[in-house]
Each structure stands twice: as C-alpha cells, then as structure tokens.
Amino acid sequence: MKKSVLALLAVAGLAAVANAQGIDGQAGFSFAVPPGLPSGTTPDADGVVDITGLGNTFTLQLLVGGFGGQGNLGLLSWVGGLNLAGTGASITANALRAPYNFGGIVGVMSPDGQSISGIDANRSAFQDNIPWLFGDPQPAPALLAGIDAMDDVYRVTVTLSDTTTARDITLSATGISTFVTGWGVTAISPPTEEDAGSVSYAVNAIATDLAPGAIILRIVPAPGAAALLGLGGLLAARRRRA
C-alpha cells in the first residue's frame, strides 16, 4: 500500500516552502490521452474550442505542471476543484489519472452537476528499494513528471443536454499544486560483490503554488439550425397523427 503525504509530514519532517523556489504552477485542459485535441478542434489564444457538431459528451483531462524555479523535481499533487459555468451542461467525475490516484479520491459532486470539490490527486512521496548493483554509483530517485511540462492528473466528463443553442460553457479548475524540491534517503543497503543493494527515498522538501486553469467550450450552430430541428419534429408529429 502506498504511504500518504500526511504520513510523510509526520514521519519525515517535510520542509514545506510556499513557492520559495519560484516555481510557476499552471493548469489546463485537453481532450485526449495523450494530451491533444480531437480532429477539427483548434483552441485559440483564449483557450476557446468550438465543439459544434462533435456530439454531446466530452471527456477532458486536467493537466498540471510546474515551470521554472530551482530544484523542481516534479509534481507531487494537485488539490482543488472543478466548476462548470453555462447552461445546458453538467459534469461528472470520470477517473483519476494514474499515478495520480492516491486513495481513489475523485471528489464530491454537487447535486446540480455544476462542480466537483475535494479533488485530492496525489502520487507517492516515497521511492522504496531502488536496486543498487555493485560497482555502480548510488542510484538517484526518479524524476517525477510535471517539470516544465504539463502532466495528466484528472479526468472529467462534460455532458451537453442542449447542442443547438449558441453559447459558451466554461470549465475551470482552481487548486494548489505541490512540487518536489528535495529527496532524502530513508534506508540504504550498499551492494557487495556477492549481493545487490538497495536505497529508498522520501520527499523531504516541497514548494506549493496556485495552479488554476480554464477552457471555454463554444457551441455555434448554423443560423436557423434550431428552427430546422423544431420543424423536423413538427413534421414527424404530423406524420404520426396521419
């Protein structure tokens, strides 16, 4: 079982410094895994994606990363929530993105389907028993993703109940990112000519920063499309009565 960040705080004496390393936390959204956009969609500089005619259900990935700073060894966690602003749409928690699945905490849905709160996407703060072969230098902990790049940490599904009314729907994320800035040895067994050794690490220093992001889903039906749909329904009703 993975150990929690809270246990690390209690046991390892974690040094938390709020953005002292100058790491800029950022978040954003993507339509695909690996992160990308579906054919026919191109976001503009304001993060707007035209989803007209692409269906009524979309699974998006929340991407988070840390940029710049000193000693940024990767993204450890993102804690926050999602909010949907706009009519004729709702969201549901789809799944956390491994390895950001610590504890299976996918957040709490609001009754109206407009927000998800309490998302706690953590990855392990421990790297245990890394093999160490005789004659090799002591192995270092592996770097975590999210260093000067976005990493996929969460999934959410947006469902449209209305695909014919022109409007913007904004999906936004507000949260705090935690970045690794140092590792400490927790156990070490040097190798011999006869036996391999190992070394274990735990995060012993972090930096935190706000990491908000948003995307606008834009529906721009062709002029008269809604009226044509209504006319089609009326004609069908007349046929049934006939």
N, C-alpha and C positions, 0 to 999 in steps of 0.2 A: 504494500500500500504506500502511496506517495505521502510524504510528510507535508504539513501545511505551512504556509508562510507565517501563521501565528505561532506555530511551534518553533519555527526558526527564530522569531523575535525573542521568544522566551529562552531558548537554549543557546543560541549562537551570539547573542548580543549584537544584533544587526544595527549597523550605523546608518540611519536614515537622514539624508541631507536633501532638503527641498530644492532641487534644480541648481545646486551649487556648481555642478559641472557644466551648466549652460546647455543641457540637452533640450531640444525643442520637440515636445510631444505633438504628434499630429494624428488625425483620424480621417477616414474617408470611406466610401462605399464602392463596391464592384459587383457586377452581375454574374461573374463566372469564377470557377476554380479550375486552374489557377486564375488569379485576378485578371479580369479583362472585361470587355463589353461584347454583347451579342452582335451579330451581323446586323447592320443597318442602324445602329445607335452610335452617336458620337456626342459626348458631353462637350459643352462649350466652356469658356473660361470661368463661368459662374457655377459649374457643376450641374448643368441642366441636361437631362436626357429625354428626348422625345420617344415616348412609349406607345404612340398611337398605332393601333392595329397589331400590336405584338402579343395580345392576349390579355388575361385578367389576373394572372398570378405570376409573381416575380420573386425569386429567391436572391437576396443580396447578401454579400459578405461585408462585415465591418472590418476594415483594415486599420491597423495602428502601427506606428513606428516612432523611433526617436532619431533626431537628426542633429549632428554636430556634437559639441561638448567634449569633455575629457573623460576617458575611461568608460565610454559607453560599450558595455559588453552584451547588450541585447535587452529585449523586452521581457519583463518578468510577469506583469499582469496589467489588465485594464479593468477598472471597476467603475460602473456607471449605469446609464440607462438610455433607452431609445424613445423617441416621440414622433408621432405622425401628425402632421397638420394639413388638413384638406378634407374635402367632402367625398363621400362615396368610396371609402377605402378603409382598410383595417390591417393590423399586423399581428403575426403570431411568431412565437419563438420556434425556430426550426431546429437548430442544434448548435452546440458549441463546436468550434473547430479545433480538433486535436493538433498539438498537445495542450491547447488551452481548454481543458475540460476538467479542471480540478474540482472534485466534489460534485460534478454534474449539476452545478447551479446555473440554470438557464434564465433566471429572472422571474419576476412576478408580473403577470399580465393584468392590465386594468380591465374592468368589466366591459368597457366600451371598445376595447381593441385598439386604442389610440396610443398606448405607451407600454413599455416593459421596463420595470425598475429592478434594482438589486442584482444586476448582472455582475458576476464575480469571476472573470476569466483569468485564472491563474495557471501558471505552469510550475513544475517542480523547482524549488530553490536548492535542490541537492543533486549532486552527481556522484554516485556511490561506486566504489570498487572498479575504477578505471584500470584496465590491465597495464602492467609495467614490466617490460621484458628486460632481462639482464643486458647491460651494455647500452641501453637506450637512456636518453635524458628523462627526467621525471615528466610524465605526461601532464599537460595543462588541461583545465576544464574546457569543454567545447563551447564555442561562442554560440549564443542564442540568436535567433532571427530577430529582425526589427532594428538592425543597426543601419542607419542612413538608408532605410528602405521600409516599405510597408509590409506588415505580416498579417495574414488572415486569421482573425481571432474569434469571430462570431458569425452566425447566420440568422437571418430573419426573413420571413415571407410576407410580402405585401399582396393583399388581395383586393381587387377593384370590384365593387358592386355596380359601378357605372363607368362604362367605357366610351360613352358618346358625348358627354358634356365637357366642353373645353375648360381646362383648369390646370393649376399647378398643385402637386402634392409634395410636401417636403418631409423627408425622413431625416431626422437629426439625431446625433449621438452626443451626449455630454458625459465626460468621465475623467478619471485621473489615471495616468499611466505610471507604472513603476519600472525603472530601468536598473539593471545590474551595473554597478561600478566597481565591484571587487569580489573576489572569491577567497576563501580561507580553507586551509587543509583541516579536515576533521579526523582523518585516520590515514596512516601511511604504513606500508609494509614494503621496504626496499627489496628488490629481487636479488636472488643469488644465482650462481651458475647452475644450481640444481632446480630451483623453483622460481616461477614468475612472481612478481609482487603486485601490489595494487596501491592506489591512492584514492581518497574520497575528498570531495569538496562540498562546501556550503557557501551560499551567498553571504557575504559579511558587510557589504556596503551597497546602498541603493540611492537613487535620485528619483524624485517624483515631479510630474508636470501635468497640467491640464492637457487633455487631448480630445477636443471636440471636433466634430465634422458633420457635414450635411450633404444631401443630394436632392435635387428637385426633379421629380418625375412629371413630365409635361404631356398632357393629352390635348391634341389639336385636331379634332375631327374635321373632315372636309365640310365646307359650307353646305347646310341642308341635309347632312348625314342623319342627324337625329330625326328630322322630319320624314325622311325616306323610310327610316326604320319604323316610325309610327304608322306611316301609310301602309307598309307591308303587313303590319299586324292587323290593321283595319280590314284590308282586303282578305286576309286569311279568315277573319271572323265572319265576313260576309259569305265566303265560300262555305263555311261550316253551316251557317243558317240556311243557305240554299239547299 
